[in-house]
Amino acid sequence: MALKALDIYKLLPKKNCKECGDPTCLTFAMKLAGGKADLDLCPYLSDEAKSVLGATTRPPIRLVKIGVGTRNFKVGEETVLYRHEKTFYHPPGIVFRVTDTMQADEIVAVTRRVRDETLTRVGADLRFNGIAIENVSGSAETFARAVETVEKVEAHLPPVLISKDTAALKAALVYCGTYRPLLHAATQENVKEMCALAKQHGCPLVVRSGSLDGLVNLVKTCTADGVPDLVLDLAPGTFGDFIRRSTAVRQLAITRAVPDLGYPVYLNAAETGQQDAAVALGIVKYGSVIVTDPLPVGSAKAALTLRQNIYTDPQKPIQMNPGIYRVGSPDKDSPVLMTVNFSLTFFTLQGYLESARVPCFMLIVDTEGLSVLTAVAAGKLSEMLVRDSIKKFGLENEVSHRKLIIPGYASPLSGRIEDATGWKVLVGPRDAAEIGEYLHEEWKK
């Protein structure tokens, strides 16, 4: 059972030294109780306290970092079974696979795509995470040459090295051993050799078994050999296998019933024969590192969008900073459209305004990330908020007129906004798709 913050605090040295990164020992104890801090951050903790606190103070699923530099990604550190309980913290890394039997120019093209391809959605830049190189040839030399080809692109992407042959991995690590690649995979047959390799280079390691007992045994062996950063490959034969095993691992880890299963999960979607479905399954059912062959453009956008949706905090809507935004090059006579700071509302409206080719101003008011309809119902969007926003952001200095277009769903507030601001209020359409036609027909009247 997890300890409460005060129980943990009693076992801390109470120096308030700040060396853990927190201002007081009590703050550190609260983070430990919530699974938000690592016990090792306290340099003065006694051996007795460490033995008492143990695994009860770290997140039930260990945080594992893959790669170095600005493109590294972290997986794990989850504390809930279902996202609506709180939130999932670290989105899965989606990694494109190349093989060492591919031509060098093909490997370079895939690497550059992962390096350069970005999907911008509701203000966020969405990208794939790394390159997996698989030793299909069986040759250590060929495998090392493929890894060298990836590294010569200078993409600085986290590598995943896939080989059953530790000699091939040794040859490949000559080119990327300092970049913290993820090594795949330790099995019952090669676990000692793989542990030695992972420990030598400071790499995270995948352990692979088709049974939970087998995974537990591998984890115990690896941790005993000094390799703490592990990822679990459940070796699923079917989609059903993956759902059952990943759900079981999550339940046993979150409840701490089997702490040795408290690690992120690996999925090779390229092995399934139904790659798009496997990627989606991995995103929604606890996959943390998802290896896939390069996805077509449509599938790539779908995967990135799904991941963004799943890993957006349900308790914290994506918000824009309130203020005045310009569409095109508006002048003193251009229209002003008021809306809320919910990002999806902002970018949807902005997109339609850009398509309409009508230069205008957008007045974004702070409704704490709520949509227009929700903000009106909750009282977050009011005439006083609009009045104060106009003054705060100096809207009077931007335009010579005093006309304000409000969203159709805010029409019940139109009269009150006029009285509070002295501006003439025009009620726009409820559907943002109609805003272009509305502006062309109504603005110049």
N, C-alpha and C positions, 0 to 999 in steps of 0.2 A: 504494500500500500504506500502511496506517495505521502511524504511528510508535509505538514503545514509549514508556512513561512517561519512562524515563531519557534517551532521545533528545530528547524534548520539553524535559525539564528543562534540558538543556545549552544550549538556545536561549532560555531565560527569563532575566530580569534578575537573579534570585536576591536580590531585595531583602527578601523576606518582609514586604512592606508591609501585607498583609492587605486591600488595597483591592479585590481581586477577590472578597472574601468568604470566602477560605480562609486558614487560619493560616500556611501555608508555600507556597513556590513548588513544592515537590515534591508537595504535596497537590493543588495546581492542575494540575500536569502529569499526575497520575494521573487526574484527572477529564477532562482533555482527551483523554487516550489512550482513555478509555472512552466518549467522545462525550457526556459529562455536563456540559460547560461550554462557554461561548462564548469564543473567542480574544479578542474585543473587551473582555472584562472586565479584561484586563491593560493598564493605562494606560502602561506603560513598555516595551512590546515594540517592538523595532526594526523598521523596514520590511523589513530583510533576513530577520528571523525570521518575520515575517508571510508573506512570499512563500514561505518554505520550508515552513512549517506549513500554510498555506492551508486548503483544505477537508478535509484529512485529520484535523483535530482537532475538527470539529463533528459532531454526529449526522448520519448520511447523509440523514435526512429532516428538513428544517428545522422548527423549532418556530414556529407561527403563532398569534398571539393574536387572538381576535375579540371585540369588545365591550369595555366597561369596567365597573368596579364589581364587585359581588359575584357577578353572574350572567355575567361573561365566561367564555369557555371557550377552552382551548388544544388545538390538534391538532398532530400530527406528532411530532418528536423520537423517532421509532422507530429501533431499532438491530438488529432481528432480522426474519427472514422468517417464521418460525413461532413461535407463542406459547410452545411447550414449550421452545424454546431459551433463553428468558429470561422476558420478559413484554412485553406491549404496554403503553404508558405512558398515553396520553391517549385516553379513550373518545371515539368520534365524537360530534359535536354533532348532535342530531336537531332539525330546525327545521321548524315548521309554516308552511305557505304560505298567504297570502291574496293576492287580486288586487285591483287598483284599480277593478275593475268591481263588486265586492261592495258591499252596503249598509254604511253606517258601523256599524250595530249588529251586523252579522255580524263585521266586522273586530274590533270591541271584544270580542265574545264569545270569539273565538279567542285574542286577546291575553291576556285574563283567564284563560283556561284554561291557557295555557302558564305564566303567572305563578303560578297558585295550585295546579295539580294536582300531587300528590305521591303516589308509590307507596312505602310503607315495606316493605322486604323484608330479612330477616336483619339488622336493625338499621341499614340504610342508607336514606336518603331519595333516591329516584330521581325525576328530573325531566327534562322536555324543555328545550331550551336556548335557543331564540330564535324570532324571527318573520322569515319571508322575505316581502317585498312585491314582487309582480311587476307590471310595467307592461304589462298586457294591452290597455288602452284605446288605447295609442299616443299619449296626450296627456300632456305634461309636467305640466300643471296638475292633471289628475286623479290622476296618480301622486303628486305632492307632497302632495295633499290626503289620500290614503290613508296615506302615511307620517306625516303630521301626526296623523291619527286614532289610529294606533298609539302614537305618543309621548305623546298626551294621556292615555292610560290610566295613565301613570307606572309601567309594569311594569319598566322598566330592563332590558329584554331585548336581547341582541345582535341587531342587524338585519342581514339580507341583502337587498341591493337588486338586483333583477333587471330589467335593461332593456338593449336594444340601442342606445338613444338617449342619448348623453352629455348632451344638453340636459335630458332628463328626470331623469337622475341628479344633475345640478347643482341642479335645482329641489328634489329630495328631500333632498339633503345640507344644505340650509338648515336642516332640522329635526333632522337626526341626524348631522351631519358631525363633531361632537366625540365621538361615541359609538363610534368605530372600527367602522363597518359593513363587512361584506364586500361588495365590488362585483363583480357578474357581468354581463358577462364581456368580457375583451379577446380580440379575434380579429385575424387578419391585416389586416382592413379598418380597425379602429378602435384598434389597440394604442397608437398615439402619444397619441391623445386620452384614452384610459382611463388611461394611465400618468400623464399630467399631472394628471388628476383625483385619482387615488389618492395621488400625491405631495403635492398641495396639502393634502389632508385627513388624511394619514397613515393611509390605509386599506389593509388587505390586499386583494389583487386576484385574481380568478379569471381564468385564461387557458384558452381553449377551442379545441380542435382534435381532429379525428378521427384524426390520425396522431401517432406519437411524434416524428417529425422536426418536425412543425408545432409541437408543444408546446415542443420544445427551442429552436426559433427564437424563439418568443414569450417564453420565459423569458430568453433572452439579451438580447432587446430591452428587456424590463422591468427587469432588473437593471442593464443599462447606463444606463437612464434614472433610476436611483435608487429603484426599487421592489423591495425585497428580499423582502417578505412575500407569497408567491404560493400559490395553490391551483390544482390541475390539474383541469380538466373534460375528461374523455376523450371526450366526445360519443358515447357508445355508442348504437348503433341497436338492439341486442338485449342480453339478459342475457349471452349468450355473449361478445359484444363486451366488455362490462364486465369479465367474469372474465379474459379473455385480456389486455386492456390493463392492468387494475389489477395483475394478477400480474406482467406484464412490467415495469411501472413500478417495482413494489416490488423485484423482483430487480435491476434495473439501478441502482436507488438504493442499496440495502443493500450491494451489492458495490462501489459507487462506480464502476461501469463507465461510467455516464453521469451524472455529478454534477448536470447541469442538470435531471434528473428527480427530484431529491431534495426533493420537496414533497408536502404532503398532497393527498388526492384528494377531489373533489367529485362528488356524485351527486344528481340530481334524480329521486327515485322517482316523483314525480307525473307525469312524462312517459312512464312505461313502460307504463301500462295495467294493470299488476299490482303495485299499490303495496305491499301487505304483503310480498310476496315480494321486491320490490326493496329495501325497508328492511332485511329480514333479510340479503339478499345483501351490501348495503353494510356492515353491521356485521361480517360474518365475512370479507369479502374486501376489506378495506383502504379502505373508505369513511371519510373523516374529517369531512366536512360532508355530511349527508344531508337534503335538502329533501323534504318530504312534505306532502300535504294532511292536515288534521287526522284523526288515526286514531280509529276507534271504540274504545270502552273496552277490549274484549278484545284487540284488536290493539296498543293502546297498552301494556297491561301486558306482553304478550308481547315487544314490542320492548325495553322497559326491562329486563326480566328477562334477555333474551338478551345485551344489551349488558353488563349487570353480570357475567354468567357469563364472557363472553369476556375482559373486562378485569379480572377478579380474578386477582391474581398467583398462578400455580400453585405457586410456591415459598413462599408465605406464606398459609396458610389464614386465613379470616376468623375472628377470635377475640373472645370476650367477656372482660372483666376478671373474674378469679376473685373470688369473694366470696359473700355471702348475698343472694339476691333473694327478694322477697315476691310471691306471687300472691294477689290479694284482700287481706283483712285478717286474717292469721293470728294466733293467740294461742299461749299456752304449751302447749296440747294439740294443736296442728296438726302434721300430718305433715311430715317433712323428706325431700326427694328429692335424692340426690347425682347429679350428672352432670358431663360434661366441658365445656371452654370452647370447643368448636367451635361457631361461631355457628348453623349450620343445625340442629345438635342442640338447642341452647338454645331457639331460637325455635319449633321444632317441638314440643318438650315443653311450653314455656310456653303455646302455643296450645291444646293439648289440655287442659292443666290449667285454663286459663280457661274452656274449654267445659264442663268437669266441675263448675265452681262449687264446688270444694273449696278453701278457703283453706289455703295451705301455704307452706313455705319451700323454696327451691332452693339447695343447696350446690354452687357451681360450682368445680371444682378445675382447676388449671393443667396441661393435657396438651399444651401448646404448639399448640393448635388442632387436635389429632387427634380423630377420632371415637372412640366408646367401643371398638368392636371393634379398631380400629387401635391405640389407646392400650394396650389390654390386651396385644395381640400384641407391641407394641414395648417393653413394660415401662414405658411412661410413666405408666400408671395403676397405682398400687400401694397397699398398705395403709398404708405410711408417709406417702405423699402425702395420703391421706384423713385420717389421724391428725393430721398437721401442719396441714391446712386447718381441721379442726374447732377446733383450739386457736387458730390464727392469727386466725380470723374470729369467735371467741367464740360458737360455736354453743350451748355449754352454757348460756349466759345467755339464749338466745332461747326455749328450750323446757324444760318440766319433765320430760319423758320422755327416754329414751335409746334411741330407735329410729331407724334409718336405712334408707331404701329406696334400693337401688342398681339400676342398669339390668340387665336380664336378661342382656345380653352380658358383664356383669362378674361373673356368678355364680361363676366359678372363684376369685374373690378373697374371697368372702363370709366364709369361716371365718377367713382371715388378717386381714380388716378387723375382725372381732369381737375377735380376740385382741389386736390392736394398739390398738384404741380403747376397748374395754370397752362398746361400744354393741351392742345387738341388731340384727342385719342382716336385713332383709327383701328378698328378691329380687323386683323388679318385672318386668313383662312386657318382652319384647324389642321389641315394636312399641309406640311411644308412643301410637298410636291407642287402645290398650286400657287406658291409665292411669286414665281416669275410672272405668271399671267396676271395675278393681282396687282403687282407693281406696274406693269405695262398699262393696265386698264384704269387703275384707281389713283395712282400717285399724282398725276398731273392735273387731276380734276380741280 
